[in-house]
């Protein structure tokens, strides 16, 4: 027997809410301790607009910073490894966020959390 959603021609999407209480903020705390400019980021997207890696791969520094702040670390290592560390985003950032060091600190925090 078909469920009600299938009978009426619609489906229910998976819940996309972020559960801040259950997410681990350990990575964000370690990165912020090593690079305090993480807290200056307002997610304006200037870094993503100037990014060289984004032109060649599915990469967004803005997305990475948001994932870290939200405590969503699943798949974060793959995302962060795409950064070319060219520094264009750091030059363009209106808040002076040290984006290159953020990527390095995120990678370091992810490696130490695996151990």
C-alpha positions, -999 to +999 in steps of 0.1 A: +000+000+000+013+034-009+018+061+017-003+093+017+025+114+002+028+092-028-010+089-034-014+127-035+016+134-058+040+151-034+069+141-012+081+154+022+117+167+021+142+159+047+144+185+075+171+211+069+172+228+102+206+232+119+207+218+154+234+240+170+230+222+204+239+188+190+267+199+166+303+198+178+318+233+181+352+219+190+367+227+156+354+263+157+368+269+192+402+256+182+403+276+150+391+308+167+418+303+194+445+300+168+431+326+144+408+351+162+398+368+129+374+340+124+350+359+146+353+390+124+338+372+094+303+384+085+298+360+056+295+387+030+308+365+002+336+388-010+361+359-005+340+336-026+336+362-054+374+366-058+384+330-053+405+314-080+397+278-068+360+285-072+366+290-109+380+256-113+363+235-086+332+235-065+348+256-037+336+284-014+355+297+015+323+314+027+307+280+029+336+265+048+336+293+074+298+289+078+302+251+083+329+256+109+308+282+128+277+260+127+297+229+139+290+209+108+323+191+102+311+163+079+328+167+046+347+198+058+381+182+052+374+176+015+361+212+011+391+228+028+416+207+008+404+224-024+418+258-014+449+269-034+460+293-007+466+320-033+455+348-009+432+367-032+403+363-007+425+377+020+433+408-001+396+414-009+382+408+026+366+440+040+370+428+076+407+418+074+401+381+080+433+361+076+417+335+053+448+317+044+456+311+081+420+301+087+422+273+061+455+261+076+441+262+111+409+243+100+430+216+083+452+214+115+421+212+138+406+185+116+438+164+116+441+166+154+405+157+159+411+125+140+438+114+163 
